[in-house]
Amino acid sequence: MALAEVNFFSQTLMRTVPFYAILPCDKTGFDGKRQENTPFKTLYLLHGIFGNYTDWITGTRILRWATDYGLAVIMPSGDNRFYTYNKANGEDYAAFIEELVYETRDMFRLSHDRKDTFVGGLSMGGYGAITNGLRYPHLFSRIIGLSSVLHFPTMLETMEDMPETPDCYPFGRTFLSTIFGDVKNLKESDKNPVVQAKRLADSGQPLPVFYLSCGVDDELYSVNEAFAKTLQDLGYDVAWKPGPGAHEWDFWDRAIENVIRTWLPLENRESLGSGNIGPDRTGDCELPETPEKHLGKKTECFGI
Protein backbone atom coordinates (compact mmCIF):
# COMPACT_ATOMS: atom_id res chain seq x y z
CA MET A 1 0.00 0.00 0.00
CA ALA A 2 1.16 3.51 -0.78
CA LEU A 3 -0.18 6.79 0.53
CA ALA A 4 0.95 9.56 -1.79
CA GLU A 5 0.56 13.30 -1.37
CA VAL A 6 0.52 14.99 -4.76
CA ASN A 7 0.58 18.63 -5.78
CA PHE A 8 -0.19 19.18 -9.45
CA PHE A 9 -0.99 22.18 -11.61
CA SER A 10 -4.66 22.21 -12.58
CA GLN A 11 -5.38 23.82 -15.91
CA THR A 12 -9.05 24.26 -15.03
CA LEU A 13 -8.30 26.12 -11.78
CA MET A 14 -5.01 27.64 -12.96
CA ARG A 15 -3.17 26.88 -9.76
CA THR A 16 -1.47 24.07 -7.88
CA VAL A 17 -3.92 21.72 -6.16
CA PRO A 18 -3.07 19.01 -3.60
CA PHE A 19 -4.60 15.57 -3.22
CA TYR A 20 -3.98 12.35 -1.34
CA ALA A 21 -3.92 9.04 -3.21
CA ILE A 22 -4.30 5.63 -1.60
CA LEU A 23 -2.74 3.06 -3.92
CA PRO A 24 -3.13 -0.60 -2.87
CA CYS A 25 0.05 -1.73 -4.60
CA ASP A 26 2.95 -3.92 -3.52
CA LYS A 27 0.73 -6.24 -1.49
CA THR A 28 2.01 -9.50 -0.04
CA GLY A 29 -0.54 -12.18 0.80
CA PHE A 30 -0.61 -14.25 3.95
CA ASP A 31 0.99 -17.04 1.94
CA GLY A 32 4.06 -14.84 1.43
CA LYS A 33 3.45 -14.32 -2.27
CA ARG A 34 3.24 -10.91 -3.91
CA GLN A 35 -0.29 -10.22 -5.13
CA GLU A 36 -0.79 -9.34 -8.78
CA ASN A 37 -1.54 -5.70 -9.48
CA THR A 38 -4.21 -5.11 -12.10
CA PRO A 39 -5.38 -1.57 -12.92
CA PHE A 40 -7.10 -0.38 -9.78
CA LYS A 41 -10.76 0.34 -9.35
CA THR A 42 -10.89 3.93 -8.18
CA LEU A 43 -13.00 6.05 -5.87
CA TYR A 44 -12.79 9.84 -6.11
CA LEU A 45 -13.70 10.94 -2.60
CA LEU A 46 -14.65 14.54 -1.80
CA HIS A 47 -14.47 16.31 1.55
CA GLY A 48 -17.01 18.62 3.16
CA ILE A 49 -17.04 22.34 3.87
CA PHE A 50 -14.23 23.73 6.07
CA GLY A 51 -12.14 20.67 5.16
CA ASN A 52 -9.39 19.72 2.75
CA TYR A 53 -7.71 16.72 1.14
CA THR A 54 -6.55 15.32 4.49
CA ASP A 55 -10.04 14.96 6.00
CA TRP A 56 -10.90 11.43 4.92
CA ILE A 57 -7.50 10.12 6.06
CA THR A 58 -7.68 11.74 9.49
CA GLY A 59 -11.42 11.32 10.09
CA THR A 60 -12.04 7.72 8.97
CA ARG A 61 -10.42 4.32 8.49
CA ILE A 62 -10.55 4.69 4.69
CA LEU A 63 -6.88 3.70 4.44
CA ARG A 64 -7.57 0.31 5.99
CA TRP A 65 -10.66 -0.54 3.96
CA ALA A 66 -9.20 0.65 0.65
CA THR A 67 -6.05 -1.37 1.21
CA ASP A 68 -7.93 -4.52 2.20
CA TYR A 69 -10.23 -4.35 -0.82
CA GLY A 70 -7.71 -3.26 -3.45
CA LEU A 71 -9.35 0.13 -4.05
CA ALA A 72 -7.46 3.24 -5.15
CA VAL A 73 -8.85 6.39 -3.53
CA ILE A 74 -8.18 9.92 -4.79
CA MET A 75 -9.00 12.70 -2.29
CA PRO A 76 -8.57 16.25 -3.66
CA SER A 77 -8.93 19.63 -2.02
CA GLY A 78 -12.10 21.35 -3.21
CA ASP A 79 -11.86 24.37 -0.93
CA ASN A 80 -15.33 25.61 0.12
CA ARG A 81 -16.60 25.79 -3.46
CA PHE A 82 -19.10 22.89 -3.62
CA TYR A 83 -17.33 21.32 -6.62
CA THR A 84 -19.43 23.41 -9.00
CA TYR A 85 -18.82 26.25 -11.44
CA ASN A 86 -19.54 29.97 -11.62
CA LYS A 87 -19.14 31.58 -15.02
CA ALA A 88 -19.14 35.05 -13.45
CA ASN A 89 -15.85 34.55 -11.63
CA GLY A 90 -14.33 31.89 -13.88
CA GLU A 91 -14.09 29.18 -11.21
CA ASP A 92 -14.91 25.72 -12.52
CA TYR A 93 -14.53 23.06 -9.86
CA ALA A 94 -16.85 20.81 -11.85
CA ALA A 95 -14.42 20.70 -14.78
CA PHE A 96 -11.66 20.15 -12.22
CA ILE A 97 -13.26 16.83 -11.18
CA GLU A 98 -13.21 15.65 -14.81
CA GLU A 99 -9.63 16.85 -15.19
CA LEU A 100 -8.62 15.05 -12.01
CA VAL A 101 -9.83 11.71 -13.37
CA TYR A 102 -7.74 11.98 -16.53
CA GLU A 103 -4.68 13.37 -14.74
CA THR A 104 -4.63 10.63 -12.11
CA ARG A 105 -5.13 7.95 -14.74
CA ASP A 106 -1.95 9.26 -16.37
CA MET A 107 -0.08 9.33 -13.05
CA PHE A 108 -1.10 5.97 -11.60
CA ARG A 109 -2.13 2.48 -12.65
CA LEU A 110 -5.87 3.15 -12.49
CA SER A 111 -8.56 1.44 -14.52
CA HIS A 112 -9.90 3.55 -17.38
CA ASP A 113 -13.15 1.60 -17.40
CA ARG A 114 -16.34 3.40 -16.36
CA LYS A 115 -17.54 0.38 -14.40
CA ASP A 116 -14.41 0.61 -12.23
CA THR A 117 -14.64 4.35 -11.53
CA PHE A 118 -16.71 5.80 -8.67
CA VAL A 119 -17.26 9.18 -7.04
CA GLY A 120 -18.39 9.91 -3.49
CA GLY A 121 -18.34 12.50 -0.77
CA LEU A 122 -19.81 13.78 2.46
CA SER A 123 -21.91 16.91 3.08
CA MET A 124 -20.65 19.51 0.59
CA GLY A 125 -18.66 16.69 -1.01
CA GLY A 126 -21.83 14.61 -1.24
CA TYR A 127 -23.42 17.40 -3.28
CA GLY A 128 -20.27 17.55 -5.41
CA ALA A 129 -20.20 13.79 -5.94
CA ILE A 130 -23.87 13.67 -6.95
CA THR A 131 -23.81 16.67 -9.30
CA ASN A 132 -20.56 15.67 -10.98
CA GLY A 133 -21.46 12.01 -11.13
CA LEU A 134 -24.59 13.05 -13.02
CA ARG A 135 -22.66 15.60 -15.08
CA TYR A 136 -20.07 13.03 -16.20
CA PRO A 137 -21.97 9.73 -16.51
CA HIS A 138 -19.40 8.54 -19.07
CA LEU A 139 -16.79 8.55 -16.30
CA PHE A 140 -18.60 7.35 -13.17
CA SER A 141 -20.69 4.21 -12.82
CA ARG A 142 -21.43 4.61 -9.10
CA ILE A 143 -22.16 7.63 -6.92
CA ILE A 144 -21.94 7.77 -3.11
CA GLY A 145 -23.62 10.63 -1.26
CA LEU A 146 -23.25 10.74 2.53
CA SER A 147 -25.25 13.37 4.44
CA SER A 148 -25.31 15.38 1.22
CA VAL A 149 -26.13 19.08 1.16
CA LEU A 150 -29.14 18.92 -1.17
CA HIS A 151 -31.31 21.80 0.09
CA PHE A 152 -29.49 24.68 -1.59
CA PRO A 153 -31.92 25.21 -4.49
CA THR A 154 -34.64 25.93 -1.93
CA MET A 155 -32.32 27.71 0.48
CA LEU A 156 -31.04 30.11 -2.15
CA GLU A 157 -34.53 31.16 -3.11
CA THR A 158 -34.79 32.79 0.30
CA MET A 159 -31.39 34.47 0.20
CA GLU A 160 -32.99 37.88 0.66
CA ASP A 161 -33.81 36.79 4.20
CA MET A 162 -30.21 35.83 4.96
CA PRO A 163 -27.74 38.19 6.58
CA GLU A 164 -25.22 39.68 4.17
CA THR A 165 -22.24 38.43 6.16
CA PRO A 166 -23.25 36.25 9.11
CA ASP A 167 -20.94 34.97 11.82
CA CYS A 168 -20.65 31.69 9.90
CA TYR A 169 -19.77 33.16 6.50
CA PRO A 170 -20.65 30.20 4.21
CA PHE A 171 -24.32 30.74 4.98
CA GLY A 172 -24.55 34.38 3.95
CA ARG A 173 -25.77 35.89 0.68
CA THR A 174 -22.39 37.19 -0.42
CA PHE A 175 -20.55 33.89 -0.14
CA LEU A 176 -23.29 31.73 -1.65
CA SER A 177 -23.64 34.10 -4.60
CA THR A 178 -19.94 33.70 -5.39
CA ILE A 179 -20.47 29.93 -5.65
CA PHE A 180 -23.84 29.53 -7.31
CA GLY A 181 -24.08 32.82 -9.20
CA ASP A 182 -27.47 34.21 -10.14
CA VAL A 183 -30.00 32.30 -8.07
CA LYS A 184 -33.07 33.34 -10.06
CA ASN A 185 -32.89 30.30 -12.32
CA LEU A 186 -30.97 27.99 -10.01
CA LYS A 187 -33.87 25.66 -9.31
CA GLU A 188 -34.12 24.74 -13.00
CA SER A 189 -30.37 24.70 -13.66
CA ASP A 190 -27.88 21.85 -13.79
CA LYS A 191 -26.70 22.86 -10.33
CA ASN A 192 -29.89 21.27 -9.03
CA PRO A 193 -29.27 17.50 -8.86
CA VAL A 194 -32.98 16.73 -9.35
CA VAL A 195 -32.90 18.57 -12.69
CA GLN A 196 -29.70 16.77 -13.62
CA ALA A 197 -31.17 13.38 -12.76
CA LYS A 198 -34.28 14.02 -14.84
CA ARG A 199 -32.29 15.17 -17.87
CA LEU A 200 -29.95 12.19 -17.70
CA ALA A 201 -32.83 9.74 -17.29
CA ASP A 202 -34.40 11.18 -20.45
CA SER A 203 -31.14 11.15 -22.42
CA GLY A 204 -30.86 7.41 -22.98
CA GLN A 205 -27.32 7.33 -21.55
CA PRO A 206 -26.29 4.67 -19.01
CA LEU A 207 -27.44 5.67 -15.54
CA PRO A 208 -25.10 5.58 -12.55
CA VAL A 209 -26.01 3.52 -9.50
CA PHE A 210 -26.49 5.41 -6.22
CA TYR A 211 -25.63 4.78 -2.58
CA LEU A 212 -27.24 7.46 -0.39
CA SER A 213 -26.99 7.57 3.38
CA CYS A 214 -27.73 10.02 6.15
CA GLY A 215 -27.93 9.90 9.93
CA VAL A 216 -31.42 9.91 11.36
CA ASP A 217 -30.44 12.77 13.69
CA ASP A 218 -28.99 14.88 10.87
CA GLU A 219 -30.98 17.98 9.86
CA LEU A 220 -30.32 16.98 6.24
CA TYR A 221 -32.04 13.61 6.67
CA SER A 222 -35.38 14.57 5.09
CA VAL A 223 -33.87 16.10 1.93
CA ASN A 224 -31.62 13.08 1.42
CA GLU A 225 -34.53 10.69 1.89
CA ALA A 226 -36.65 12.69 -0.55
CA PHE A 227 -33.85 12.73 -3.13
CA ALA A 228 -33.46 8.95 -2.88
CA LYS A 229 -37.19 8.55 -3.55
CA THR A 230 -37.03 10.94 -6.51
CA LEU A 231 -34.18 8.96 -8.06
CA GLN A 232 -36.06 5.70 -7.62
CA ASP A 233 -39.13 7.19 -9.27
CA LEU A 234 -36.95 8.23 -12.22
CA GLY A 235 -35.71 4.67 -12.68
CA TYR A 236 -32.33 4.85 -10.95
CA ASP A 237 -30.94 1.95 -8.94
CA VAL A 238 -30.64 3.44 -5.44
CA ALA A 239 -29.42 1.96 -2.17
CA TRP A 240 -30.91 4.18 0.53
CA LYS A 241 -29.09 3.41 3.78
CA PRO A 242 -30.07 5.59 6.74
CA GLY A 243 -28.39 4.85 10.03
CA PRO A 244 -27.98 6.05 13.59
CA GLY A 245 -26.03 9.27 13.96
CA ALA A 246 -25.86 12.92 13.04
CA HIS A 247 -23.63 15.13 10.85
CA GLU A 248 -20.42 13.73 12.26
CA TRP A 249 -17.31 11.68 11.53
CA ASP A 250 -18.42 8.64 13.53
CA PHE A 251 -21.32 8.27 11.11
CA TRP A 252 -19.20 8.81 7.99
CA ASP A 253 -16.56 6.36 9.20
CA ARG A 254 -19.16 3.61 9.55
CA ALA A 255 -20.79 4.60 6.27
CA ILE A 256 -17.63 4.45 4.15
CA GLU A 257 -16.79 1.08 5.70
CA ASN A 258 -20.18 -0.21 4.64
CA VAL A 259 -19.79 1.21 1.14
CA ILE A 260 -16.44 -0.48 0.56
CA ARG A 261 -17.12 -3.77 2.31
CA THR A 262 -20.65 -4.45 1.05
CA TRP A 263 -21.67 -2.20 -1.85
CA LEU A 264 -18.83 -1.48 -4.23
CA PRO A 265 -17.95 -4.38 -6.58
CA LEU A 266 -14.73 -5.29 -4.77
CA GLU A 267 -13.04 -8.40 -3.43
CA ASN A 268 -11.29 -8.64 -0.09
CA ARG A 269 -7.56 -8.68 -0.84
CA GLU A 270 -6.14 -8.43 2.66
CA SER A 271 -2.40 -8.64 2.90
CA LEU A 272 0.44 -8.51 5.35
CA GLY A 273 1.03 -5.09 6.79
CA SER A 274 1.45 -2.98 9.88
CA GLY A 275 -0.76 -4.50 12.57
CA ASN A 276 -2.21 -7.07 10.16
CA ILE A 277 -0.60 -10.49 10.49
CA GLY A 278 -3.62 -12.75 10.04
CA PRO A 279 -6.66 -13.25 7.82
CA ASP A 280 -9.69 -10.95 7.94
CA ARG A 281 -11.43 -10.50 11.24
CA THR A 282 -15.12 -10.94 10.52
CA GLY A 283 -16.36 -7.51 11.51
CA ASP A 284 -19.60 -5.62 11.56
CA CYS A 285 -20.50 -1.97 11.85
CA GLU A 286 -23.05 -2.24 14.61
CA LEU A 287 -22.26 0.63 16.92
CA PRO A 288 -24.53 2.23 19.50
CA GLU A 289 -25.68 5.74 18.76
CA THR A 290 -24.54 6.86 22.20
CA PRO A 291 -23.51 4.76 25.20
CA GLU A 292 -26.16 6.45 27.30
CA LYS A 293 -29.07 5.78 24.94
CA HIS A 294 -28.12 2.32 23.71
CA LEU A 295 -26.14 0.71 26.49
CA GLY A 296 -26.28 -3.04 26.02
CA LYS A 297 -28.27 -2.76 22.78
CA LYS A 298 -27.40 -3.39 19.16
CA THR A 299 -28.57 -1.00 16.46
CA GLU A 300 -29.10 -1.86 12.83
CA CYS A 301 -26.34 -0.26 10.81
CA PHE A 302 -27.27 1.12 7.38
CA GLY A 303 -29.97 -1.43 6.76
CA ILE A 304 -27.78 -4.53 6.78
N, C-alpha and C positions, 0 to 999 in steps of 0.2 A: 504494500500500500504506500502511496505517496500523497502527501499533502503539499500542494504547491501554491505559493502566493505569486500572482502574476500582475504586472502593471503593463498595460499595452495602450497604444495610441488609438483612440476611437475616431474614425473619420466622421461618424454621424454626430458625435458630441464635440469633436474638435478639441479634445484634451485627453490626457492620460487617465485611464480608469483602472482601478484595482479589482481583482476577483480572487477568490480561493477556488482551487480545483482539488477534489478528491479523486484519485486515480487508483483503482484496485489492481495495480500491476505487481509483478514480482512476488506472487503468492506461492507459498510452499504448503502443500497439503499435510495432513496428519500422518500420511504414509512416507513423508520425507521427499516426495517428488514435487518438482516445480509445476504448478498448474499452467495450462496453456492459456495464453492471452489472445482472445478474439477481440475485434473492435467492440468497445464498451457501449452498452446501453447507457443513456445519459439523461440526467434530470437537471434542468436549469431551475434553480431554486432561489426565489426572490425574498428579500427581507421586508420588514414593515417600516412604518414611519419612525423617525428618530434613530434608525439603525444604520448598519453598513454591512459590508461583505463578511465581517467576522461573526455576525449574529448567530447564524445557524450552527457554527462550530462551537461557540461558547455557550449557547442556550439549550442545545439538544445533544443527543447521542448519534447524530447523523453519521459521524465518522465510523462508528462501529457498524451500524446497519448497512451502510453503503459498501464497506469493506467485505462484510460477511456475504453479501448478495451480489458482489461483482458489479456494482453500479457506479459509474462516474457521476459526480455531482459538481456543477459549476455554479458558484455563488457570487454574483457581481454586486457592486455598489450601485444603487439606483437613486441615491440621495433621498430627498423628500418629494420626488416628482411624479409619483404614481405610475411610472413606466408608460407614460402617455406622451402626446405631442402637443405643442402649441405653436401654430404657424406665426403668431404675432411676435413671439420672441425667438423663434428659430430653434427652440429645443425640441428634440425628437428622440425621446427615450424609447418609444415604440420601435423605431427603426434600429435603435441600438440593440434591442433584444435579437432582432433578425441578424444583425451584424455579428453579434456575439456567438451565435450558433456557427456561422461559417468560419469565423476566426479560430474558435476553439477546435473545430474539426481539422483545421490546418495545423494547429499546434500539437494536438494529441491524437491518440489512436481511438477515436470515437466513431461509432457507427454513423453512417450517413443515411440510414434508413429511417423513414418516418415512423415506422412501427416501434423503433427503438429509442425514440426521442420524446421526452416529456418535459412539461413545464409546470411549476408549482410555486406557491408562496403563501405567506400568512399576512392577514390584515391588508395593509396597502399592497403588499406583494401578492396577496390573493387576488385583489382586483387586477393587478398587472399581469398575473398568470392567466386569468380568465380572458381579459380583453386581448392579450397578445396571442394566446392560444387560439382564439377565434379569428384573430386577424391573420394569422399565419397557419392555416390548417394544413398546408402542404409540408410544414416542418414538424408539427407536434401532433402525435396521435392520442395523447392523454394529458388531461389538465387536472391539477390538484389545487383546490381553493380551501384554505383553512381560515375560518373566522374572517372571511373576506369583507372588505369595505365596499358594499354594494348599494348604499343608500345615497350616494352623492347626486345622482340626477334629481332626486326629490329635494335633497338638502340645498342644492344650489339654486333651486327655484325660489327659495326663501332667503336668499343672501341679503336682501335689503333689510332684513330683521337682524342680521348679524352685526356685531361690532366691527368697526373698520380694522382695528388692530387689537385683538383681545390679549389677555395674559398668555394664553396658549396659542401662539401665532398661526399654526396650521389651520385653525378653524375660524379665521377671519376672512372678510371679503377680499382684501388685497391679495393675500397669499393664494387663495383658491382661484382667483381670476388669473393669476400668473401661470397656473397649471392648466386649467380647463378652458381658458379664454372666454369668449362671449357665451354666456349661459342661456341666452334666449332660446337657442335651438338645441341645447345639449341633450334634452330628453329624447330627441329623434336622431341623434348623431351616433357615429360609431364609437363614441366614448361611453355609450350606454350598452352594457353587455347584453341586455335583453334585445335591443335592436340588432346587435351583431349576431346573436344566436338565431333570430328570425331570418335575417338575410342569408346566413350560411345554410340554414335548413332548406331555404328555397332555391339555393344555387345549384344543387345537385352534386356538390363536392363531398368527399368523404367527411363524416362528422367525427370530431374527437370524442373520446369517452371521458366522463367527468367523475371525480371523487370530490365531494363537498362535505365539509365537516365544520361544526361550530359547537362551542360549549353551551349547555342549556342555561347557564347563568350569564352569558355574554349578551350585551345589549344589541348586538348584531345578529342574534339568533333568528329572529323572525324574518329578516330580509334574506338571509341565507337559505332558510327553509322555503320561502316563497320562490326564490330563484331556482332551487332544485326542482320544485314542482313545475315551474314554467318550462324548464329544459325538458323534463319528461313529457310534458304535453306537446312539445315541438318534435318529439321523436328521438331525443338524445338518450343514450345509455348513461344513466346517472346512478352512482352509489352515494346515497345520502346517509352520512354517518354522524349523527349527533352524539355527544358524550358528556359526561360530567365535567364541569369546569367553567372557567370564565375566559377573559381575554388575557391569557397568561402563558408563560413558557412551559409550565407543567403540562398543560393541555396540548400544546403544539409538539412537545417531546413525545407524548404518547401517540399523537396522531401520525407523526411522520414515521414512527416505528410501525404502526399498523399499515400505512401506505406501502412501505417497502416490503414488509414481511408477508402481507396477505393480498395486496391488490395489484401492484405492478407485476408484469410478467417476468419474474426473476427466479433464479434457482439459488438455493443456499450454497455458497462456495466458501465456507469457513476455512481458515488456514491458520497455521502457526503464527503467533505474533505476541506482542507485549500483553501479558496477562491472559493469554488464550493458549492453553496447552492441551486442551481436550476437545472432543466433539461438542456440537451445539447443546447448550442447556435448553431444554424445552421450556420456553418462557411464555408468559402471557402479559397482557397490559391492563390487568384488573387492578386498579388503584382506587382507594377511597377518595371521595371528593375532599373531605377534610377529616382528620382523626376524630374530631369532636362529633361530627354528624354521622359518621359511618363506622365507628369503632366496632370491630368484630364482624362487619358486613362485607360482602362483595358487591361491586357495582358492575353492571354490564358496560363493557368498554367498546364504544363505536359500533354497536350492533352485532358484535361477533361473540 
